[in-house]
């Protein structure tokens, strides 16, 4: 819409005044842009920022679409931090830590931030830049009183365009000569659009194809059938001019769940058409102002008015086809990753062709994570409970990194409900211990322990020794988190016995590793040797075993050897971006230095550990090291 932006000069002047250099000197300065849907609030913000250019904001301009999802603030911060140059492995997992990193980076910088579709102060709070000459433009979805109470700022309101401005907007699209020649019909069409910039822009796309009289007749024929949806006759007239494939793409974007952009590949899979032809059709939608390309080969319908209309055009079977497309692609990605075994145990007859490379699979999961969460919910609403469980397994690898614990909780809670509705105790066991790990990542060990106990019950009902061993082992880890090593040891020994009975070498090695954590150094080192013989080929387990070897040597008072092992562990963890293990190695090296009367070295290691724990939101660990530094 920016290309044809018309007659918001008063609002632009207001923004100039509020964001003048003198006011921004002690910023950040916040402005709330209000108005009815379709009035051009987002476009006003983008136009003002674009007109200022790099001269005013040399350190960058940023756009954040909250899209009615407050819990997405953490994801938005991740996108911001990656945009300003942080690597994925440098970005902490917790909301508070990400917000702190964003404020630290943005402190003193001349930047502009647009926060679109904000409803509550809690949505915008983590996204506010640090102190300095920043401009923050908040597109408010509702009443701004609550927003402004939490974060004071001026309000700029957009009302419907005047008739003169509306005619000017259309004139820029179709030519002023036609505005004059078809004045009566065009004025009537402007009235049907409520003088709002969004519907008017769609109308302009129609008028580029046909005379105003034809458009008016087209809209009048549709109006009586679609009165329930505001401005639907205008959008329906635009829809009628689309090619059949373009109409189908429009329907997919309207029926697609969640707020993420949709890949050309996904639309093609849903429709059973070639990616090349679908790409052309989606480009046609953008030319007609009914969709926009937000990244390479990724599209969405940004305006709620148009999206609501697109949803009414979708046939009843389309949502299921969307779920099916994501399920197929997700299972192919999951099959390319290290095998956990649950898919084969739950669906023995299911044949999946994995994607070509593990790296491609992980990239797809990272990009589509938000869409997959929305698809889980849609699949559940459609009663596809078995598919819900499959999608929860698909999301496990991206959730396991610990960066989306809130999302992990939501997804696996749905998975448990789906498994129960499906009547499959094994699936319920897997979904439940996945939920338990989500709570462990969120430092809620008590909740994690409850979920792991429930998983034991489900696994016992299912008669699965594999699931039972995983659930018992997971409960042992939660007991360690709760400071109950005796109970943890008993659970780890149960897992070891079970693994020996079923002759599962890998599970036996894992049990030895966990058991080593609660045994005296001499016995622990033997257990770690046994674990390493099997697990040493796996990079993360190799680092974890080395870390605990160093800790047990330190516990036994063998400081020189412990320092050597921990120093090597720190190098491996740093090289492979295993951030928790990197912090723990620093902390253990600090413990060793403190025990051998090297306070300066101890402080340096502990400070490094504290910084890592802080930035990756490992709050209890951060507090523990802070207490050590206080000594």
MARVEX-528815 format. One line per field, with one value per residue (C-alpha): residue in one letter; x, y, z. Coordinates in nm, 3 decimals, padded with zeros to 5 digits. Example, Ala and Ser with C-alpha at 12.3 -4.5 7.8 and 13.67 -1.06 7.14 Angstrom:
BEGIN
resn = A / S $
px = 01.230 / 01.367 $
py = -00.450 / -00.106 $
pz = 00.780 / 00.714 $
end
This chain:
BEGIN
resn = X / X / X / X / X / X / X / X / X / X / X / X / X / X / X / X / X / X / X / X / X / X / X / X / X / X / X / X / X / X / X / X / X / X / X / X / X / X / X / X / X / X / X / X / X / X / X / X / X / X / X / X / X / X / X / X / X / X / X / X / X / X / X / X / X / X / X / X / X / X / X / X / X / X / X / X / X / X / X / X / X / X / X / X / X / X / X / X / X / X / X / X / X / X / X / X / X / X / X / X / X / X / X / X / X / X / X / X / X / X / X / X / X / X / X / X / X / X / X / X / X / X / X / X / X / X / X / X / X / X / X / X / X / X / X / X / X / X / X / X / X / X / X / X / X / X / X / X / X / X / X / X / X / X / X / X / X / X / X / X / X / X / X / X / X / X / X / X / X / X / X / X / X / X / X / X / X / X / X / X / X / X / X / X / X / X / X / X / X / X / X / X / X / X / X / X / X / X / X / X / X / X / X / X / X / X / X / X / X / X / X / X / X / X / X / X / X / X / X / X / X / X / X / X / X / X / X / X / X / X / X / X / X / X / X / X / X / X / X / X / X / X / X / X / X / X / X / X / X / X / X / X / X / X / X / X / X / X / X / X / X / X / X / X / X / X / X / X / X / X / X / X / X / X / X / X / X / X / X / X / X / X / X / X / X / X / X / X / X / X / X / X / X / X / X / X / X / X / X / X / X / X / X / X / X / X / X / X / X / X / X / X / X / X / X / X / X / X / X / X / X / X / X / X / X / X / X / X / X / X / X / X / X / X / X / X / X / X / X / X / X / X / X / X / X / X / X / X / X / X / X / X / X / X / X / X / X / X / X / X / X / X / X / X / X / X / X / X / X / X / X / X / X / X / X / X / X / X / X / X / X / X / X / X / X / X / X / X / X / X / X / X / X / X / X / X / X / X / X / X / X / X / X / X / X / X / X / X / X / X / X / X / X / X / X / X / X / X / X / X / X / X / X / X / X / X / X / X / X / X / X / X / X / X / X / X / X / X / X / X / X / X / X / X / X / X / X / X / X / X / X / X / X / X / X / X / X / X / X / X / X / X / X / X / X / X / X / X / X / X / X / X / X / X / X / X / X / X / X / X / X / X / X / X / X / X / X / X / X / X / X / X / X / X / X / X / X / X / X / X / X / X / X / X / X / X / X / X / X / X / X / X / X / X / X / X / X / X / X / X / X / X / X / X / X / X / X / X / X / X / X / X / X / X / X / X / X / X / X / X / X / X / X / X / X / X / X / X / X / X / X / X / X / X / X / X / X / X / X / X / X / X / X / X / X / X / X / X / X / X / X / X / X / X / X / X / X / X / X / X / X / X / X / X / X / X / X / X / X / X / X / X / X / X / X / X / X / X / X / X / X / X / X / X / X / X / X / X / X / X / X / X / X / X / X / X / X / X / X / X / X / X / X / X / X / X / X / X / X / X / X $
px = 00.000 / 00.294 / 00.337 / -00.004 / -00.005 / -00.225 / -00.293 / -00.184 / 00.018 / -00.120 / -00.023 / 00.321 / 00.374 / 00.268 / 00.525 / 00.791 / 00.715 / 00.706 / 01.022 / 01.224 / 01.592 / 01.545 / 01.274 / 01.459 / 01.777 / 01.651 / 01.448 / 01.332 / 01.022 / 00.698 / 00.401 / 00.077 / -00.089 / -00.462 / -00.753 / -01.000 / -00.877 / -00.785 / -00.717 / -00.347 / -00.192 / 00.095 / 00.152 / 00.171 / 00.445 / 00.638 / 00.608 / 00.732 / 01.027 / 01.115 / 01.104 / 01.344 / 01.592 / 01.941 / 02.021 / 01.787 / 01.824 / 02.173 / 02.174 / 01.872 / 01.494 / 01.300 / 00.947 / 00.782 / 00.444 / 00.294 / -00.008 / -00.230 / 00.017 / 00.182 / 00.381 / 00.558 / 00.757 / 01.041 / 01.046 / 01.036 / 01.339 / 01.522 / 01.457 / 01.577 / 01.897 / 01.976 / 01.907 / 02.166 / 02.434 / 02.414 / 02.461 / 02.190 / 02.414 / 02.477 / 02.109 / 01.974 / 01.661 / 01.467 / 01.248 / 01.412 / 01.763 / 01.676 / 01.516 / 01.826 / 02.050 / 01.829 / 01.835 / 02.210 / 02.266 / 02.023 / 02.148 / 02.244 / 02.165 / 01.963 / 01.704 / 01.333 / 01.115 / 00.762 / 00.559 / 00.246 / -00.081 / -00.014 / -00.288 / -00.124 / 00.175 / 00.323 / 00.349 / 00.558 / 00.760 / 01.035 / 01.071 / 01.141 / 01.500 / 01.755 / 01.808 / 01.893 / 01.756 / 01.526 / 01.179 / 00.915 / 00.592 / 00.326 / 00.033 / -00.240 / -00.507 / -00.751 / -00.782 / -00.443 / -00.516 / -00.363 / -00.068 / 00.001 / -00.035 / 00.247 / 00.464 / 00.369 / 00.362 / 00.179 / -00.118 / -00.161 / -00.500 / -00.588 / -00.946 / -01.104 / -00.977 / -01.161 / -01.332 / -01.064 / -00.786 / -00.963 / -01.002 / -00.636 / -00.530 / -00.730 / -00.610 / -00.251 / -00.344 / -00.567 / -00.504 / -00.680 / -00.848 / -01.052 / -01.142 / -01.292 / -01.457 / -01.619 / -01.672 / -02.017 / -01.946 / -01.606 / -01.750 / -02.008 / -01.731 / -01.531 / -01.834 / -01.860 / -01.498 / -01.569 / -01.299 / -01.042 / -00.703 / -00.695 / -01.021 / -00.953 / -00.621 / -00.792 / -01.055 / -00.780 / -00.649 / -00.996 / -01.029 / -00.696 / -00.876 / -01.222 / -01.440 / -01.590 / -01.945 / -01.864 / -01.703 / -02.003 / -02.240 / -02.013 / -02.011 / -02.386 / -02.451 / -02.235 / -02.346 / -02.671 / -02.500 / -02.205 / -02.339 / -02.210 / -01.850 / -01.769 / -01.638 / -01.679 / -01.850 / -01.542 / -01.303 / -01.530 / -01.525 / -01.144 / -01.154 / -01.369 / -01.099 / -00.833 / -00.726 / -00.848 / -00.503 / -00.466 / -00.804 / -00.689 / -00.371 / -00.579 / -00.793 / -00.487 / -00.349 / -00.689 / -00.737 / -00.377 / -00.358 / -00.146 / 00.023 / 00.339 / 00.428 / 00.358 / 00.619 / 00.550 / 00.645 / 00.376 / 00.103 / 00.206 / 00.192 / -00.156 / -00.290 / -00.100 / 00.038 / 00.391 / 00.592 / 00.667 / 00.299 / 00.207 / 00.485 / 00.342 / -00.007 / 00.115 / 00.294 / -00.038 / -00.198 / 00.066 / 00.011 / -00.359 / -00.284 / -00.441 / -00.121 / 00.241 / 00.575 / 00.745 / 01.056 / 01.192 / 00.915 / 00.708 / 00.370 / 00.087 / -00.229 / -00.140 / -00.471 / -00.733 / -01.016 / -00.876 / -00.770 / -01.117 / -01.257 / -01.007 / -01.107 / -01.471 / -01.367 / -01.189 / -01.372 / -01.432 / -01.162 / -00.882 / -00.772 / -00.718 / -00.510 / -00.296 / -00.237 / -00.155 / 00.106 / 00.287 / 00.262 / 00.423 / 00.705 / 00.756 / 00.785 / 01.035 / 01.244 / 01.221 / 01.329 / 01.653 / 01.757 / 01.915 / 01.659 / 01.483 / 01.283 / 00.938 / 00.802 / 00.893 / 00.750 / 00.424 / 00.373 / 00.547 / 00.377 / 00.452 / 00.708 / 00.876 / 01.132 / 01.365 / 01.488 / 01.831 / 02.041 / 02.016 / 02.114 / 01.824 / 01.584 / 01.696 / 01.672 / 01.317 / 01.213 / 01.362 / 01.186 / 00.849 / 00.843 / 00.578 / 00.357 / 00.392 / 00.267 / -00.041 / -00.091 / -00.082 / -00.377 / -00.563 / -00.506 / -00.647 / -00.955 / -01.007 / -00.997 / -00.674 / -00.534 / -00.280 / -00.141 / -00.113 / 00.116 / 00.326 / 00.364 / 00.471 / 00.749 / 00.844 / 00.884 / 01.095 / 01.437 / 01.382 / 01.228 / 01.512 / 01.749 / 01.572 / 01.482 / 01.104 / 01.001 / 00.664 / 00.577 / 00.705 / 00.463 / 00.166 / 00.239 / 00.292 / -00.010 / -00.211 / -00.021 / -00.125 / -00.489 / -00.467 / -00.302 / -00.574 / -00.847 / -00.673 / -00.656 / -00.284 / -00.096 / 00.247 / 00.185 / 00.060 / 00.381 / 00.601 / 00.400 / 00.408 / 00.783 / 00.834 / 00.616 / 00.827 / 01.142 / 00.972 / 00.917 / 01.279 / 01.395 / 01.173 / 01.331 / 01.007 / 01.148 / 00.845 / 00.608 / 00.858 / 00.867 / 00.487 / 00.479 / 00.754 / 00.562 / 00.254 / 00.470 / 00.580 / 00.215 / 00.134 / 00.441 / 00.348 / -00.004 / 00.142 / 00.378 / 00.674 / 01.007 / 01.169 / 00.922 / 00.931 / 01.309 / 01.298 / 01.031 / 01.214 / 01.542 / 01.370 / 01.218 / 01.567 / 01.693 / 01.404 / 01.491 / 01.847 / 01.711 / 01.509 / 01.817 / 01.716 / 02.023 / 01.924 / 01.596 / 01.769 / 02.024 / 01.752 / 01.577 / 01.896 / 01.970 / 01.621 / 01.692 / 02.027 / 01.863 / 01.589 / 01.843 / 02.041 / 01.724 / 01.622 / 01.986 / 01.969 / 02.334 / 02.276 / 02.022 / 02.262 / 02.535 / 02.303 / 02.207 / 02.576 / 02.633 / 02.350 / 02.439 / 02.793 / 02.653 / 02.549 / 02.834 / 03.175 / 03.462 / 03.631 / 03.309 / 03.186 / 03.496 / 03.445 / 03.081 / 03.184 / 03.435 / 03.154 / 02.927 / 03.194 / 03.265 / 02.914 / 02.817 / 03.153 / 03.072 / 02.784 / 02.921 / 02.693 / 02.726 / 03.101 / 03.116 / 02.877 / 03.076 / 03.402 / 03.244 / 03.134 / 03.474 / 03.630 / 03.375 / 03.436 / 03.814 / 03.765 / 03.540 / 03.823 / 04.076 / 04.277 / 04.298 / 04.572 / 04.406 / 04.062 / 04.184 / 04.325 / 04.000 / 03.782 / 03.999 / 03.964 / 03.590 / 03.556 / 03.731 / 03.500 / 03.186 / 03.289 / 03.370 / 03.034 / 02.827 / 02.708 / 02.642 / 02.526 / 02.825 / 03.051 / 02.918 / 02.944 / 03.305 / 03.391 / 03.218 / 03.402 / 03.736 / 03.653 / 03.575 / 03.913 / 04.097 / 03.922 / 04.005 / 04.375 / 04.401 / 04.390 / 04.118 / 04.191 / 04.155 / 03.843 / 03.681 / 03.763 / 03.612 / 03.307 / 03.245 / 03.252 / 03.010 / 02.782 / 02.766 / 02.674 / 02.412 / 02.262 / 02.242 / 02.093 / 01.839 / 01.981 / 01.865 / 01.925 / 02.275 / 02.339 / 02.229 / 02.450 / 02.762 / 02.673 / 02.676 / 03.022 / 03.149 / 03.012 / 03.270 $
py = 00.000 / 00.237 / 00.292 / 00.467 / 00.618 / 00.924 / 01.229 / 01.143 / 01.461 / 01.564 / 01.231 / 01.243 / 01.593 / 01.473 / 01.195 / 01.444 / 01.658 / 01.378 / 01.215 / 01.531 / 01.492 / 01.697 / 01.463 / 01.147 / 01.256 / 01.103 / 00.826 / 00.583 / 00.778 / 00.584 / 00.674 / 00.472 / 00.473 / 00.401 / 00.376 / 00.124 / -00.194 / -00.120 / 00.248 / 00.223 / 00.234 / 00.003 / 00.179 / 00.518 / 00.384 / 00.226 / 00.539 / 00.768 / 00.541 / 00.501 / 00.878 / 00.933 / 00.693 / 00.604 / 00.965 / 00.964 / 00.598 / 00.489 / 00.195 / 00.025 / 00.003 / -00.300 / -00.431 / -00.669 / -00.831 / -00.952 / -01.090 / -01.134 / -01.361 / -01.219 / -01.537 / -01.465 / -01.178 / -01.419 / -01.529 / -01.166 / -01.092 / -01.385 / -01.241 / -00.896 / -01.032 / -01.235 / -00.931 / -00.726 / -00.991 / -01.241 / -01.606 / -01.853 / -02.016 / -01.676 / -01.596 / -01.693 / -01.902 / -01.704 / -01.402 / -01.188 / -01.269 / -01.198 / -00.870 / -00.776 / -00.858 / -00.648 / -00.351 / -00.385 / -00.388 / -00.101 / 00.122 / 00.461 / 00.361 / 00.561 / 00.304 / 00.288 / -00.001 / -00.069 / -00.300 / -00.405 / -00.533 / -00.471 / -00.528 / -00.536 / -00.374 / -00.721 / -00.766 / -00.458 / -00.443 / -00.691 / -00.522 / -00.165 / -00.064 / 00.052 / 00.415 / 00.636 / 00.814 / 00.533 / 00.582 / 00.319 / 00.317 / 00.089 / -00.006 / -00.054 / -00.318 / -00.181 / 00.077 / 00.235 / 00.327 / 00.010 / 00.028 / 00.392 / 00.332 / 00.079 / 00.277 / 00.644 / 00.787 / 01.017 / 00.896 / 00.953 / 00.854 / 00.769 / 00.830 / 00.725 / 00.924 / 01.230 / 01.190 / 01.407 / 01.189 / 00.868 / 00.996 / 01.097 / 00.747 / 00.582 / 00.842 / 00.742 / 00.383 / 00.424 / 00.781 / 01.111 / 01.116 / 00.810 / 00.958 / 01.256 / 01.052 / 00.799 / 01.033 / 00.920 / 00.548 / 00.592 / 00.806 / 00.534 / 00.271 / 00.483 / 00.488 / 00.109 / 00.092 / 00.307 / 00.548 / 00.310 / 00.274 / -00.108 / -00.178 / 00.120 / -00.029 / -00.359 / -00.160 / 00.013 / -00.327 / -00.409 / -00.075 / -00.139 / -00.427 / -00.289 / 00.025 / 00.154 / 00.085 / -00.283 / -00.300 / -00.136 / -00.385 / -00.673 / -00.555 / -00.489 / -00.845 / -00.986 / -00.755 / -00.923 / -01.259 / -01.139 / -00.871 / -01.061 / -00.967 / -00.597 / -00.488 / -00.847 / -00.734 / -00.529 / -00.814 / -01.062 / -00.850 / -00.860 / -01.237 / -01.291 / -01.139 / -01.385 / -01.689 / -02.024 / -02.112 / -01.766 / -01.809 / -02.142 / -01.984 / -01.707 / -01.970 / -02.148 / -01.825 / -01.752 / -02.098 / -02.133 / -02.141 / -01.908 / -01.590 / -01.710 / -01.662 / -01.958 / -02.106 / -02.145 / -02.511 / -02.560 / -02.398 / -02.613 / -02.929 / -02.841 / -02.777 / -03.052 / -02.797 / -02.717 / -02.471 / -02.266 / -02.210 / -02.147 / -01.891 / -01.703 / -01.715 / -01.578 / -01.298 / -01.219 / -01.190 / -00.937 / -00.734 / -00.717 / -00.606 / -00.917 / -01.064 / -00.972 / -01.146 / -01.105 / -01.312 / -01.501 / -01.736 / -01.683 / -01.507 / -01.402 / -01.191 / -00.917 / -00.732 / -00.895 / -00.773 / -00.941 / -01.254 / -01.299 / -01.277 / -01.530 / -01.772 / -01.757 / -01.872 / -02.187 / -02.516 / -02.731 / -02.983 / -02.731 / -02.715 / -03.093 / -03.073 / -02.802 / -03.023 / -03.317 / -03.115 / -03.010 / -03.361 / -03.513 / -03.259 / -03.276 / -03.655 / -03.646 / -03.393 / -03.592 / -03.909 / -03.738 / -03.668 / -03.906 / -04.177 / -04.173 / -04.482 / -04.361 / -04.319 / -04.680 / -04.811 / -04.618 / -04.653 / -04.973 / -04.973 / -04.607 / -04.567 / -04.229 / -04.111 / -03.870 / -03.545 / -03.559 / -03.402 / -03.356 / -02.988 / -02.925 / -03.097 / -02.887 / -02.566 / -02.651 / -02.723 / -02.395 / -02.193 / -02.370 / -02.409 / -02.142 / -02.277 / -02.631 / -02.522 / -02.369 / -02.686 / -02.898 / -02.700 / -02.722 / -03.098 / -03.137 / -02.931 / -03.149 / -03.461 / -03.594 / -03.708 / -03.951 / -03.678 / -03.443 / -03.694 / -03.729 / -03.351 / -03.333 / -03.580 / -03.372 / -03.062 / -03.235 / -03.171 / -02.795 / -02.780 / -02.982 / -02.689 / -02.521 / -02.199 / -02.234 / -02.397 / -02.219 / -02.341 / -02.686 / -02.696 / -02.591 / -02.838 / -03.140 / -03.064 / -03.087 / -03.405 / -03.566 / -03.474 / -03.616 / -03.939 / -03.990 / -03.922 / -04.165 / -04.420 / -04.494 / -04.527 / -04.542 / -04.214 / -04.064 / -04.177 / -04.014 / -03.692 / -03.676 / -03.711 / -03.458 / -03.224 / -03.306 / -03.199 / -02.873 / -02.806 / -02.900 / -02.645 / -02.388 / -02.470 / -02.614 / -02.943 / -03.015 / -03.001 / -03.203 / -03.478 / -03.502 / -03.535 / -03.800 / -04.003 / -03.984 / -04.100 / -04.404 / -04.494 / -04.459 / -04.662 / -04.938 / -04.957 / -04.968 / -05.251 / -05.070 / -05.136 / -04.868 / -04.598 / -04.714 / -04.686 / -04.335 / -04.222 / -04.362 / -04.208 / -03.873 / -03.885 / -03.949 / -03.633 / -03.435 / -03.574 / -03.454 / -03.111 / -03.119 / -03.201 / -03.562 / -03.766 / -04.078 / -04.112 / -04.027 / -04.305 / -04.562 / -04.463 / -04.475 / -04.824 / -04.935 / -04.810 / -04.991 / -05.319 / -05.274 / -05.198 / -05.512 / -05.724 / -05.604 / -05.595 / -05.231 / -05.127 / -04.759 / -04.726 / -04.913 / -04.661 / -04.367 / -04.519 / -04.556 / -04.192 / -04.066 / -04.302 / -04.163 / -03.825 / -03.955 / -04.201 / -04.142 / -04.048 / -04.388 / -04.567 / -04.273 / -04.272 / -04.640 / -04.573 / -04.280 / -04.505 / -04.752 / -04.477 / -04.323 / -04.656 / -04.643 / -04.272 / -04.116 / -04.098 / -03.856 / -03.502 / -03.371 / -03.684 / -03.680 / -03.330 / -03.414 / -03.722 / -03.526 / -03.252 / -03.499 / -03.670 / -03.334 / -03.271 / -03.614 / -03.568 / -03.234 / -03.397 / -03.648 / -03.369 / -03.447 / -03.084 / -03.097 / -03.378 / -03.221 / -02.888 / -03.060 / -03.248 / -02.942 / -02.719 / -02.966 / -02.991 / -02.613 / -02.606 / -02.875 / -02.711 / -02.372 / -02.513 / -02.690 / -02.412 / -02.627 / -02.326 / -02.489 / -02.722 / -02.426 / -02.245 / -02.552 / -02.611 / -02.251 / -02.284 / -02.610 / -02.455 / -02.166 / -02.413 / -02.579 / -02.246 / -02.138 / -02.470 / -02.432 / -02.073 / -01.896 / -01.636 / -01.424 / -01.727 / -01.837 / -01.498 / -01.493 / -01.838 / -01.768 / -01.435 / -01.615 / -01.879 / -01.612 / -01.423 / -01.735 / -01.842 / -01.493 / -01.460 / -01.806 / -01.758 / -02.034 / -01.829 / -02.066 / -02.140 / -01.767 / -01.711 / -01.994 / -01.852 / -01.501 / -01.635 / -01.783 / -01.450 / -01.278 / -01.472 $
pz = 00.000 / 00.058 / -00.315 / -00.332 / 00.016 / 00.021 / 00.235 / 00.585 / 00.599 / 00.938 / 01.095 / 00.936 / 01.076 / 01.421 / 01.402 / 01.293 / 01.597 / 01.851 / 01.719 / 01.673 / 01.772 / 02.091 / 02.218 / 02.121 / 02.294 / 02.619 / 02.460 / 02.360 / 02.256 / 02.199 / 01.977 / 01.962 / 01.618 / 01.635 / 01.394 / 01.248 / 01.074 / 00.714 / 00.781 / 00.705 / 01.052 / 00.966 / 00.636 / 00.810 / 01.034 / 00.748 / 00.533 / 00.808 / 00.886 / 00.517 / 00.463 / 00.752 / 00.599 / 00.717 / 00.788 / 01.087 / 01.183 / 01.075 / 01.316 / 01.162 / 01.134 / 01.261 / 01.208 / 01.458 / 01.385 / 01.712 / 01.526 / 01.830 / 02.010 / 02.319 / 02.373 / 02.044 / 02.201 / 02.269 / 01.905 / 01.789 / 02.007 / 01.855 / 01.508 / 01.622 / 01.773 / 01.463 / 01.248 / 01.437 / 01.398 / 01.683 / 01.591 / 01.687 / 01.948 / 02.109 / 02.166 / 02.510 / 02.543 / 02.805 / 02.737 / 03.006 / 02.891 / 02.527 / 02.625 / 02.825 / 02.530 / 02.299 / 02.538 / 02.574 / 02.197 / 02.129 / 02.413 / 02.267 / 01.909 / 01.656 / 01.554 / 01.468 / 01.582 / 01.456 / 01.683 / 01.494 / 01.639 / 02.009 / 02.266 / 02.610 / 02.785 / 02.845 / 02.469 / 02.405 / 02.728 / 02.623 / 02.283 / 02.401 / 02.314 / 02.570 / 02.666 / 02.372 / 02.063 / 01.949 / 01.797 / 01.877 / 01.675 / 01.822 / 01.599 / 01.859 / 01.795 / 02.048 / 02.323 / 02.400 / 02.761 / 02.905 / 02.669 / 02.751 / 03.124 / 03.114 / 02.871 / 02.830 / 02.481 / 02.243 / 02.039 / 01.665 / 01.524 / 01.165 / 01.066 / 00.735 / 00.438 / 00.318 / -00.019 / -00.174 / -00.032 / -00.135 / -00.493 / -00.490 / -00.378 / -00.657 / -00.904 / -00.836 / -00.918 / -01.225 / -01.343 / -01.264 / -01.603 / -01.513 / -01.172 / -01.352 / -01.630 / -01.392 / -01.101 / -00.990 / -00.989 / -00.826 / -00.546 / -00.481 / -00.473 / -00.229 / -00.001 / -00.017 / 00.098 / 00.402 / 00.281 / 00.433 / 00.270 / 00.277 / 00.091 / -00.139 / -00.245 / -00.330 / -00.520 / -00.714 / -00.823 / -00.962 / -01.141 / -01.311 / -01.489 / -01.568 / -01.576 / -01.253 / -01.375 / -01.424 / -01.080 / -00.921 / -01.085 / -00.979 / -00.617 / -00.610 / -00.729 / -00.449 / -00.170 / -00.069 / -00.024 / 00.181 / 00.411 / 00.718 / 00.636 / 00.617 / 00.275 / 00.147 / -00.176 / -00.267 / -00.190 / -00.366 / -00.681 / -00.670 / -00.614 / -00.924 / -01.143 / -01.024 / -01.222 / -01.080 / -00.944 / -00.793 / -00.624 / -00.484 / -00.346 / -00.189 / -00.018 / 00.123 / 00.270 / 00.423 / 00.573 / 00.692 / 01.074 / 01.283 / 01.177 / 01.003 / 00.639 / 00.411 / 00.179 / -00.193 / -00.152 / 00.111 / -00.098 / -00.394 / -00.179 / -00.049 / -00.400 / -00.580 / -00.828 / -00.944 / -00.736 / -01.048 / -01.131 / -00.767 / -00.739 / -01.038 / -00.887 / -00.552 / -00.733 / -00.903 / -00.558 / -00.455 / -00.772 / -00.690 / -00.331 / -00.178 / -00.030 / 00.024 / -00.004 / 00.336 / 00.258 / -00.037 / -00.155 / 00.161 / 00.153 / 00.381 / 00.386 / 00.630 / 00.670 / 00.890 / 00.664 / 00.355 / 00.542 / 00.690 / 00.339 / 00.205 / 00.482 / 00.371 / 00.024 / 00.143 / 00.101 / 00.409 / 00.318 / 00.278 / 00.646 / 00.649 / 00.330 / 00.493 / 00.798 / 00.571 / 00.379 / 00.696 / 00.841 / 00.531 / 00.518 / 00.894 / 00.906 / 00.619 / 00.812 / 01.138 / 00.958 / 00.847 / 01.208 / 01.464 / 01.533 / 01.872 / 01.782 / 01.883 / 01.532 / 01.449 / 01.776 / 01.743 / 01.367 / 01.255 / 00.913 / 00.838 / 00.558 / 00.535 / 00.281 / 00.465 / 00.316 / 00.158 / 00.434 / 00.809 / 00.778 / 00.538 / 00.777 / 01.073 / 00.871 / 00.762 / 01.121 / 01.242 / 00.971 / 00.999 / 01.381 / 01.435 / 01.157 / 01.291 / 01.633 / 01.470 / 01.263 / 01.582 / 01.714 / 01.382 / 01.361 / 01.712 / 01.628 / 01.320 / 01.536 / 01.381 / 01.713 / 01.571 / 01.348 / 01.647 / 01.817 / 01.502 / 01.475 / 01.842 / 01.762 / 01.458 / 01.677 / 01.945 / 01.781 / 01.758 / 02.107 / 02.260 / 02.213 / 02.505 / 02.325 / 02.318 / 02.645 / 02.656 / 02.310 / 02.401 / 02.694 / 02.480 / 02.201 / 02.423 / 02.642 / 02.321 / 02.237 / 02.566 / 02.508 / 02.156 / 02.272 / 02.532 / 02.277 / 02.041 / 02.323 / 02.285 / 02.615 / 02.449 / 02.266 / 02.594 / 02.766 / 02.500 / 02.493 / 02.875 / 02.919 / 02.637 / 02.844 / 03.149 / 02.968 / 02.874 / 03.244 / 03.322 / 03.064 / 03.235 / 03.576 / 03.709 / 03.840 / 04.059 / 03.763 / 03.558 / 03.823 / 03.824 / 03.446 / 03.447 / 03.708 / 03.486 / 03.196 / 03.400 / 03.454 / 03.082 / 02.983 / 03.228 / 03.084 / 02.733 / 02.826 / 02.663 / 02.834 / 02.622 / 02.723 / 03.084 / 03.095 / 02.945 / 03.190 / 03.496 / 03.382 / 03.326 / 03.675 / 03.813 / 03.645 / 03.793 / 04.139 / 04.090 / 04.000 / 04.323 / 04.533 / 04.607 / 04.499 / 04.693 / 04.508 / 04.182 / 04.234 / 04.302 / 03.980 / 03.773 / 03.909 / 03.805 / 03.453 / 03.448 / 03.551 / 03.293 / 03.018 / 03.105 / 03.096 / 02.750 / 02.629 / 02.526 / 02.513 / 02.457 / 02.739 / 02.966 / 02.879 / 02.947 / 03.281 / 03.372 / 03.284 / 03.504 / 03.787 / 03.786 / 03.886 / 04.228 / 04.304 / 04.472 / 04.236 / 04.210 / 04.111 / 03.904 / 03.683 / 03.599 / 03.514 / 03.292 / 03.112 / 03.040 / 02.917 / 02.695 / 02.524 / 02.375 / 02.375 / 02.294 / 01.923 / 01.995 / 02.023 / 02.296 / 02.510 / 02.457 / 02.606 / 02.890 / 02.990 / 02.983 / 03.196 / 03.461 / 03.451 / 03.536 / 03.813 / 03.969 / 03.954 / 04.126 / 04.386 / 04.451 / 04.502 / 04.187 / 04.078 / 03.813 / 03.619 / 03.671 / 03.531 / 03.222 / 03.155 / 03.217 / 02.998 / 02.711 / 02.779 / 02.767 / 02.428 / 02.286 / 02.425 / 02.286 / 01.943 / 01.920 / 02.084 / 02.374 / 02.593 / 02.916 / 02.915 / 02.839 / 03.145 / 03.369 / 03.262 / 03.349 / 03.685 / 03.766 / 03.668 / 03.900 / 04.180 / 04.126 / 04.125 / 04.446 / 04.617 / 04.526 / 04.649 / 04.311 / 04.378 / 04.069 / 03.839 / 04.027 / 03.978 / 03.606 / 03.546 / 03.760 / 03.586 / 03.251 / 03.380 / 03.529 / 03.200 / 03.003 / 03.257 / 03.246 / 02.871 / 02.825 / 03.107 / 03.330 / 03.628 / 03.924 / 03.792 / 03.756 / 04.116 / 04.242 / 04.075 / 04.193 / 04.549 / 04.491 / 04.359 / 04.670 / 04.869 $
end
